Amino acid sequence: MSESIAHSSPIGGAQGAQSPKGAPKLYEIGTLRYTLAGLFGVFAWLLWGDFCFVIFESIVPRFVPLFMNELGASNTLIGVVTATVPGVVNLVFLPAISMGSDRCRSSWGRRIPFLLWATPCTAAAIFLIGYTPELGTWLHGKVLSKLWVVTPAQVILFALCVFAVMYHFFNMVINSMYYCLFQEVVPAEVLSRFLAMARVVGTLGSFLFSRYLMGYVMSHRKVIFTACSLLCVASFLLMCWRVREGKHPPPPPKKDRGIWLAVQDYLRVFVRIPIYRNYYVLQFIGGFMAGTGAFALLFAQNTLGLSLDEIGKVQGWTYVAQALIYLPAGYLCDRFNPLRVCLVTVLFNALVALASYFYIRGGSSYLVFSIIAQIPMVFWITGMGTVGMVLLHRENYGQLFSNGVILMMVGATLGGYAAGCLLDIFNDYSIIFLWGFGFWMLLMVPLVLLYRSWRRHGGPHHYEAPSINEGPEPS
C-alpha cells in the first residue's frame, strides 16, 4: 500500500475512543476509526466498486427479457426467469451464505472472502450469457439435434435460462455481501450520505450504460458482454484489496441442532421481534410490487413503440434526474431519519404510478413521467437503503439482512409470476402502473407499524437494535 493511501486508511482502535482536544475528528464503526481523509479514501474505493457494479449488473436484466421475447418466450416464462428464479435461488442458498458470513473470521474480514470467490464466477456467467446464441447453436448442431427433435431457438433459450440461473446465484452472493460490507466499514452517522453518494455514482454508471450502450446490446452483444465481464473482475477484486474490515469477537459456538431446529432458529426473528417482522413484511410487499420490473421495458417497446435507442435515452435522462436528487435525499435522511422520509414519500410514489397509467401515451409523456417518478422514488430508495443498516443488529446483520432479501425475492418470485400471468390474459403492459399504485398504498400499513416499533425501541436518539434472542418488544 502506498504511503498516501496508508495515511488515509482506517486506524484500528477501540470503539468509542475519544479524540484529544484539538485533534481531527474521528469517525468510528466497530474497531475501525477514520480521519476525514481516511473516510474519503474508503468512500472512493467503495464508490468505484459501486460504479462498476451498476454497469455490469445493468446488462443482464435488460438483455435477457429482450432476447427471450425475440426467441418467442411467453410473458409467464420471462417473469419466471427474471423474477421467480432469482427468488428461488435466494430462498435456497442465501440463509447459509449469510449466516456463514456472520460467523466468518479471517484476515480479510467477514464479507470480503465471499466477494473474492463469487466475483470471477459472476464474470464467467455474464460472459456465457453474451455468447449464448453461439453456444446454443453449436450445442444443437453437434449434440442435441442428433438426440431430440429440437430447434436451435429452443436450445438457445434453454442455454440462456441455465446461464441466467448461474448468474443469479453468484450475483446474489456479490449483491448481499457488498451491501453487508457497507454496514461493516461505513460509520452510522454518515451512512445515509454515503448511500446517497453511492446512488449518484451508480446512477452515473446507469446513465452511461443506457445512453451509450443500451441501443447496442443486441447488435454488439459479444463486445459489450465481454467488456462487462472483465470490468466485473477488475473492479471488485481491486476494491477488495484496498478496503479493510474491522475485527469482531469470536462467534458463539455452533450448535448441531438438526435442519428443522436450525430453520426454527433462523425464522424466529419473524415471530418474536415485531420491529423486524414489520420490516420483513415491508420487504415482501416491495418485492411483490417489483415483480413487474422486467415488463417495464416491454411496455416502452411494445406498447409505446419506442426503439431500444430511444428507451436508452429516456432512461439516461431519468438517471440525470436521480443524480441531482440523491445527495439532498441523503442529507435529509441523516437529518430527519430515513423512516420518516419513507413515510412522506410512499404516498407520492403511489400517486405518480396512478397518474402514469392515465397520462403516458407516447414517447414525450413517457419521458416526462419517467423523470417526475424519480423524485419520490429517489427519496424512497435512499431511505429504505439506510433503514435496514441502522435497524438491524450489527453482529447478526448478515442473517437479518438475508431474511429481508429472501422475503423480498419470494415476493418478486410470486409477483413476477402473477404479473406475467396477468399480462398474458389482458395483453396490456400499462397494467403495471395500476399494479404499482395498489402496492404502494399497501406498503403504508407495514411502514406505519415499523415506525411505531422503532419509536418503542428508542426512536431517533436512543435506538438499540434488539438481539435475535430478544422476546416481545417493550410496551
Buried (B, 14 or more C-beta within 10 A) or exposed (E): EEEEEEEBBBEEEEEEEEEEEEEEEBBBBBBBBBBEEBBEBBBBBBBBBBBBBBBBBBBBBBBBBBBBBEBEBBBBBBBBBBBBBBBBBBBEBBBEBBBBBBBBEEEBBBBBBBBBEBBBBBBBBBBBBBBBBEBBBBBBEEEBBEEEEBEBBBBBBBBBBBBBBBBBBBBBBBBBBBBBBBBBBBBBEBBBBBBBBBBBBBBBBBBBBBBEBBBBBBEEBEEBBBBBBBBBBEBBBBBBEBBBBBEBEEBEEEEEEEEEEBEEBBEBBBEBBBBBBBBBBBBBBBBBBBBBBBBBBBBBBEBBEBEBEBBBBBBBBBBBBBBBBBBEBBBBBBEBBBBBBBBBBBBBBBEBBBBBBEEBEEBEEBBBBBBBBBBBBBBBBBBBBBBBBBBBBBBBBBBBBBBBBBBBBBBBBBBBBBBBBBBEEEEEBBBBBBBBBBBBBBBBEBBBBBBEBBEEBEEEEEBEBBEBEBEEBEE
